Amino acid sequence: MRKMSIAMCFVAAASLGAAVTAQMPASPPGKHDPALVTGGTYAVDPGHTQVFFRYNHMGFSNNMGLIAEPSGTLTLDPKAPEKASVSISFPVANLRTGIPKLDEHLMKPEFFDAAKFPTATFQSTSVKVNGESADIIGKLTIKGVMKDVTLHARFVGAGMNSFMKKDTVGFDAEATIKRSDFNMGYGVPMVGDEVALQIAAAFEK
């Protein structure tokens, strides 16, 4: 009886796997085709939007981490992409380096002072378009300090998300900032002042 039950479990699992495979689309719904971008207001997809950061440690290594699950909006018109506007807010508490003690240290007053300043925000002020790339100029606020920052963005893909049933658009972006500009100069120059940012962003209509 036990052998029969195990066999039936395998059959059920195989049937479920076949059913899931049958439901999968033949290709990803997102395409690298700007013609698929539709106008309107989009919300950040928090499960697929991240900021990766990289900094030098004592000249020996380039350490990394990320901040995820932001909130925010993107408004765009494919016929006038230079009029696009984006606003994003990242919860500082979501920062992860993979080193728990370092994560805890980065929440302290000498760095993010997360108890007093729980979010980092970016608000665009203008967009300069060059084909499928764009410079997004805006105000970055960290630890209560606002500075001008330019994000160098590239179009990744657009289309109807067949699972969420929503028009979706995605971009990659890069920027470099100085943490000392945001009152986080602790450890400079032993710990690098420049922080390279790489951003993966998805938005759902």
N, C-alpha and C positions, 0 to 999 in steps of 0.2 A: 504494500500500500504506500509506503514511504517513497519507494522508487518511482511509483506512478505519479505521486505528488510533485517530486522534483522534475520529472519529465514534463509534466503539465506546466510547471513554472517556466521551463525553458521555451516551450511552445508559445506560451502567452507573451513572454518577453520578446521573442522573435517576431510575433505578430504585431506587437506594439511598435517595435523598431521599424518594421516594414511600413506601418501606417504613417509614422512620423516622417520617414523618408519620402513617402508618396506625397505628403503635404508640402515638402520643401520646394521652393521655386527653383527653376532650372538655372537661374543666374541671380546675382544680388540685385535688389530693387533699385539701389542707388547707382547712377551712371555719371561718368565724367562728361556731362553734357549741360552747359549753361542754359540751353533752350528748355530744360525741364524745370528750371526755377520758376516758381509762381510768386506773384506779388502778395504782400500782406504782412501781418504781424505773426511772428513765430515765438515760441517759448523755448528756452534752453532745455535740451534733453539731458537731465542731470546724470543719467547713467552712462552717458557716452561723451561727456565733456570734462576735460582734465587740463590742468596746468602742470607741466613738468619743469622743475628748476634744477640748475646745475651751478656749482660754485667750487672754487679751488680751496683745498685744505692744506695749508703749510707748504705748498709747492710740491706736494707728493701725490695728490690724487684729486680727481674731479668728482666730488660727491653729488648725489642726486636725491630727489624726492618729488612728491606731487601733492597737489591739492585738488580734490574732486567734489562732485555733487553741488555745483553752483545753482543759482536761480537767475533769471533774467529774461530779456526779450531782444528780438531782432526785428526791425521793420525794414523792408526793402521793396523796391520796384525794379524789376529786371530791365525796364526801359530807361531808368535813371538810377543806376547803381551808385552814383556819387552822392545820392541823397539818402543812402542807407544810414540807419542808426542802430547802435547796439549798446545795451546796458547789462552788466553782469555783476553779481555779488557772490563772492566765495566765502564760506564759513571757515575761518582760520583753524578751528578745531579739527577740521578734516585733513589737515596736513599730516603726511606720513613719509618718513624716510626709511622705514623698516628697522629702525633702531629706537626702541621705546624710550630710553633715557634721553636721547637726543630730541625726540619729539616733545618730551616733557620740558626740556630746557628751552626749546624754541617758543614755547608758550609763555615764558617768563618775561618780566618787564624789559630786560636788556635786549630782547628780540621783539616778538610780536605783541607782547603784553595783551594776550588774548582775552583776559578777564575784562579789561577796559575797552579793548577794540576788537570785538569778535568777528568782524567781517573786513574783507578787502574788496574794493569795488573798482570797476572800470566803466566810464561813460564816454562814448565817442563824441567828438565835436565836429569832425569832418572826415571825408573819405576821398582819397585820390585813386582812381581806377586806372589800371594799365592791363587791358586784356582780362585774363583770368586771375590776375593778381591785383592787390590793392594795398595802399598804406592807410591804415585806420588810425587817425590821430585822435587822442582823447586824454582824459584825466584819470590817472590811477591814484587811488587813495589807499594807503596802508598805514596803520597805526595813527590815524587821524591826520596824516600829511598827504596833501594832494600835489602831484607832479604831472607834467606833460609827458606822455609816452606815445611812441608810434609802434603799432603792431604791423608787421609785414605779413599780410595774409595771402593765402592761395586757396582757390576753389578746389574742393575734393570731389563732391558729387551731389546729385539731387535726384528726386523722384518720389514716388508714393511708397511709403513704408508698408509693405504688404501685411505685416503683423499688427502694427499700431493703427493702420488705415489713416495715416496722416501724411501730408506732403512734408518732406524732410529735406534739409540742405545742410551740408557740412563744409568746414574750412579747417585748414591748418594755419598757424601763425607763429611768428617768432618775434622776440624783443630782447633787449638787454637793459637791465636797470642797475643802479647802484643802491645797495641796501642802506648805505650811510645817508642817502637822500631822504630816507624815511625814518630817521632816528634809530637805525638798527646797525650802527657801526661797530658794535661790540666785536673785539677780536681782530679788527683790521690792523696791520696787513697780514697777520698770521693766517687768518681765514679771509679769503678773497672778498673784496668789496663788490666786484661785478657779479651779477647773477644772470645767467642766460635762461630765458623762458622759452618753452616750446608748448604750444597750445593746440589741443585737439578739441574741436567744438562742433556739436550737432544741434540743430534747431528743428522743432516740430511745429507745423502750422496749426 
